[in-house]
Amino acid sequence: METSSLTVKGQIVVPSKIRRKLGLKKGSKIGFIELGDKIVLQPLDKSYYKSLIGIGGTKGKALRSLREDKKKEREL
């Protein structure tokens, strides 16, 4: 297990071993997820956003609707 300390400003340093493994670089976005009394740090990269596709339960209907609306806008 890697560890880090909280600074006076509330900042933490992600250990270099983990940064390299996850491909985190300066400016990478990280989400904080609360799970009860735990905190999970989640890199907010393309694979994370792709994993969210379909969680709305619309089975692609929302995306199709947006595409149709966009197509109609272009025709105007």
N, CA, C and O of each residue as an XYZ file, in Angstrom:
304
protein
N       0.841     -1.176      0.000
C       0.000      0.000      0.000
C       0.884      1.236      0.000
O       1.824      1.349      0.786
N       0.562      2.159     -0.898
C       1.252      3.446     -0.963
C       0.547      4.424     -0.025
O      -0.660      4.320      0.192
N       1.299      5.371      0.526
C       0.698      6.355      1.426
C       1.101      7.765      1.029
O       2.062      7.965      0.287
N       0.355      8.738      1.532
C       0.626     10.143      1.300
C       0.091     10.906      2.498
O      -0.746     10.397      3.244
N       0.573     12.124      2.682
C       0.111     12.955      3.795
C      -0.661     14.151      3.261
O      -0.385     14.645      2.167
N      -1.618     14.605      4.032
C      -2.403     15.779      3.701
C      -1.627     17.022      4.122
O      -1.117     17.090      5.241
N      -1.536     18.019      3.217
C      -0.833     19.261      3.555
C      -1.776     20.205      4.300
O      -2.962     19.918      4.459
N      -1.237     21.320      4.749
C      -2.031     22.339      5.428
C      -3.154     22.840      4.525
O      -4.230     23.189      5.010
N      -2.911     22.876      3.212
C      -3.908     23.334      2.242
C      -4.894     22.228      1.848
O      -5.779     22.467      1.026
N      -4.762     21.047      2.406
C      -5.651     19.939      2.079
C      -5.248     19.188      0.831
O      -6.054     18.444      0.273
N      -4.019     19.365      0.381
C      -3.541     18.705     -0.833
C      -2.874     17.373     -0.489
O      -2.354     17.182      0.610
N      -2.906     16.459     -1.461
C      -2.191     15.194     -1.322
C      -1.321     14.990     -2.555
O      -1.557     15.591     -3.603
N      -0.320     14.141     -2.417
C       0.530     13.781     -3.550
C       0.243     12.324     -3.879
O       0.335     11.453     -3.013
N      -0.109     12.063     -5.144
C      -0.294     10.687     -5.591
C       1.102     10.116     -5.807
O       1.880     10.670     -6.584
N       1.433      9.017     -5.133
C       2.775      8.440     -5.265
C       3.156      8.185     -6.732
O       2.315      7.806     -7.547
N       4.432      8.400     -7.046
C       4.919      8.298     -8.424
C       4.645      6.931     -9.046
O       4.344      6.846    -10.237
N       4.745      5.869     -8.263
C       4.500      4.516     -8.777
C       3.066      4.409     -9.320
O       2.839      3.818    -10.376
N       2.120      4.977     -8.601
C       0.714      4.946     -9.024
C       0.498      5.881    -10.209
O      -0.232      5.533    -11.137
N       1.121      7.064    -10.196
C       0.986      8.002    -11.325
C       1.477      7.366    -12.617
O       0.827      7.472    -13.657
N       2.624      6.706    -12.545
C       3.170      6.047    -13.746
C       2.246      4.933    -14.230
O       1.969      4.818    -15.424
N       1.774      4.116    -13.292
C       0.930      2.980    -13.653
C      -0.364      3.437    -14.329
O      -0.827      2.799    -15.274
N      -0.949      4.536    -13.851
C      -2.216      5.023    -14.383
C      -2.052      6.076    -15.470
O      -3.039      6.539    -16.042
N      -0.807      6.456    -15.759
C      -0.548      7.445    -16.800
C      -0.997      8.847    -16.414
O      -1.380      9.635    -17.279
N      -0.953      9.163    -15.129
C      -1.358     10.488    -14.659
C      -0.224     11.476    -14.856
O       0.930     11.197    -14.530
N      -0.572     12.629    -15.392
C       0.414     13.675    -15.642
C      -0.102     14.980    -15.060
O      -1.235     15.045    -14.583
N       0.717     16.014    -15.097
C       0.311     17.325    -14.615
C      -0.978     17.734    -15.325
O      -1.063     17.675    -16.551
N      -1.968     18.143    -14.555
C      -3.238     18.568    -15.129
C      -4.269     17.461    -15.272
O      -5.417     17.742    -15.619
N      -3.896     16.201    -15.015
C      -4.868     15.104    -15.082
C      -5.978     15.359    -14.074
O      -5.720     15.797    -12.953
N      -7.220     15.082    -14.480
C      -8.369     15.262    -13.594
C      -8.604     13.991    -12.787
O      -8.506     12.880    -13.308
N      -8.916     14.176    -11.510
C      -9.184     13.056    -10.619
C     -10.461     13.352     -9.850
O     -10.620     14.439     -9.294
N     -11.374     12.380     -9.820
C     -12.618     12.522     -9.073
C     -12.481     11.882     -7.708
O     -11.754     10.903     -7.540
N     -13.179     12.435     -6.737
C     -13.206     11.896     -5.386
C     -14.594     11.310     -5.150
O     -15.594     12.023     -5.222
N     -14.652     10.017     -4.868
C     -15.915      9.325     -4.654
C     -15.975      8.887     -3.198
O     -15.079      8.200     -2.709
N     -17.040      9.293     -2.510
C     -17.221      8.892     -1.114
C     -17.991      7.582     -1.073
O     -19.073      7.470     -1.648
N     -17.429      6.597     -0.392
C     -18.100      5.309     -0.173
C     -18.128      5.064      1.330
O     -17.212      4.468      1.896
N     -19.190      5.534      1.958
C     -19.265      5.423      3.413
C     -18.177      6.262      4.043
O     -18.129      7.477      3.852
N     -17.300      5.613      4.799
C     -16.191      6.327      5.440
C     -14.889      6.217      4.652
O     -13.810      6.452      5.197
N     -14.987      5.860      3.371
C     -13.813      5.720      2.512
C     -13.866      6.753      1.388
O     -14.936      7.247      1.032
N     -12.698      7.068      0.838
C     -12.589      7.947     -0.322
C     -11.879      7.173     -1.430
O     -10.805      6.611     -1.216
N     -12.486      7.149     -2.610
C     -11.873      6.503     -3.774
C     -11.477      7.603     -4.740
O     -12.292      8.462     -5.075
N     -10.228      7.583     -5.189
C      -9.760      8.533     -6.193
C      -9.887      7.864     -7.547
O      -9.348      6.778     -7.762
N     -10.606      8.513     -8.472
C     -10.876      7.956     -9.797
C     -10.318      8.879    -10.871
O     -10.763     10.020    -10.993
N      -9.334      8.395    -11.664
C      -8.881      9.215    -12.786
C     -10.048      9.453    -13.742
O     -10.750      8.513    -14.115
N     -10.251     10.697    -14.136
C     -11.348     11.042    -15.042
C     -10.800     11.158    -16.461
O     -10.627     12.252    -16.998
N     -10.533      9.996    -17.047
C      -9.983      9.940    -18.399
C     -11.040      9.387    -19.362
O     -12.179      9.143    -18.963
N     -10.665      9.194    -20.612
C     -11.612      8.725    -21.617
C     -12.247      7.393    -21.245
O     -13.446      7.202    -21.449
N     -11.460      6.471    -20.701
C     -12.011      5.156    -20.361
C     -13.062      5.259    -19.261
O     -14.024      4.490    -19.251
N     -12.890      6.196    -18.340
C     -13.889      6.388    -17.286
C     -15.203      6.861    -17.899
O     -16.268      6.332    -17.583
N     -15.123      7.869    -18.786
C     -16.340      8.394    -19.385
C     -17.009      7.361    -20.286
O     -18.237      7.304    -20.354
N     -16.217      6.545    -20.979
C     -16.788      5.480    -21.808
C     -17.534      4.470    -20.943
O     -18.545      3.912    -21.370
N     -17.040      4.231    -19.725
C     -17.691      3.268    -18.837
C     -19.063      3.750    -18.384
O     -19.870      2.950    -17.910
N     -19.336      5.039    -18.520
C     -20.625      5.595    -18.104
C     -21.699      5.481    -19.178
O     -22.878      5.710    -18.910
N     -21.289      5.125    -20.395
C     -22.250      5.029    -21.496
C     -23.295      3.973    -21.164
O     -22.969      2.834    -20.829
N     -24.550      4.374    -21.265
C     -25.645      3.434    -21.056
C     -26.161      3.343    -19.634
O     -27.125      2.619    -19.387
N     -25.555      4.053    -18.686
C     -26.033      3.913    -17.309
C     -27.372      4.586    -17.089
O     -28.032      4.339    -16.080
N     -27.783      5.437    -18.025
C     -29.073      6.099    -17.910
C     -30.243      5.170    -18.218
O     -31.397      5.511    -17.956
N     -29.949      4.011    -18.769
C     -30.989      3.038    -19.057
C     -31.853      3.382    -20.259
O     -32.960      2.861    -20.400
N     -31.357      4.253    -21.121
C     -32.159      4.642    -22.292
C     -31.870      3.762    -23.498
O     -32.519      3.902    -24.535
N     -30.916      2.867    -23.376
C     -30.539      1.939    -24.452
C     -30.211      2.671    -25.752
O     -30.528      2.185    -26.838
N     -29.590      3.817    -25.644
C     -29.171      4.571    -26.813
C     -30.220      5.504    -27.386
O     -29.940      6.241    -28.332
N     -31.428      5.485    -26.827
C     -32.508      6.333    -27.358
C     -32.170      7.819    -27.215
O     -32.450      8.608    -28.117
N     -31.580      8.196    -26.103
C     -31.243      9.601    -25.873
C     -30.221     10.078    -26.903
O     -30.349     11.173    -27.450
N     -29.207      9.255    -27.164
C     -28.190      9.617    -28.142
C     -28.792      9.727    -29.537
O     -28.486     10.665    -30.274
N     -29.642      8.780    -29.901
C     -30.304      8.842    -31.216
C     -31.140     10.104    -31.337
O     -31.134     10.760    -32.379
N     -31.850     10.443    -30.288
C     -32.679     11.640    -30.292
C     -31.826     12.891    -30.476
O     -32.185     13.785    -31.243
N     -30.700     12.953    -29.773
C     -29.803     14.098    -29.917
C     -29.248     14.195    -31.329
O     -29.151     15.288    -31.887
N     -28.886     13.060    -31.907
C     -28.365     13.056    -33.274
C     -29.425     13.524    -34.268
O     -29.124     14.280    -35.192
N     -30.650     13.079    -34.080
C     -31.737     13.499    -34.967
C     -31.985     15.000    -34.852
O     -32.178     15.682    -35.859
N     -31.979     15.511    -33.620
C     -32.158     16.952    -33.409
C     -31.042     17.748    -34.091
O     -31.297     18.772    -34.724
N     -29.820     17.273    -33.955
C     -28.670     17.952    -34.560
C     -28.797     17.951    -36.083
O     -28.495     18.945    -36.742
N     -29.247     16.824    -36.631
C     -29.430     16.719    -38.078
C     -30.477     17.729    -38.560
O     -30.295     18.380    -39.588
N     -31.567     17.851    -37.808
C     -32.626     18.806    -38.162
C     -32.099     20.245    -38.090
O     -32.447     21.076    -38.929
N     -31.279     20.530    -37.110
C     -30.698     21.872    -36.986
C     -29.836     22.208    -38.189
O     -29.861     23.338    -38.677
N     -29.065     21.226    -38.676
C     -28.189     21.459    -39.823
C     -28.999     21.730    -41.096
O     -28.558     22.474    -41.972
N     -30.174     21.127    -41.190
C     -31.008     21.280    -42.370
C     -31.647     22.650    -42.467
O     -32.074     23.064    -43.545
N     -31.718     23.367    -41.329
C     -32.344     24.689    -41.336
C     -31.501     25.735    -41.990
O     -31.906     26.895    -42.066
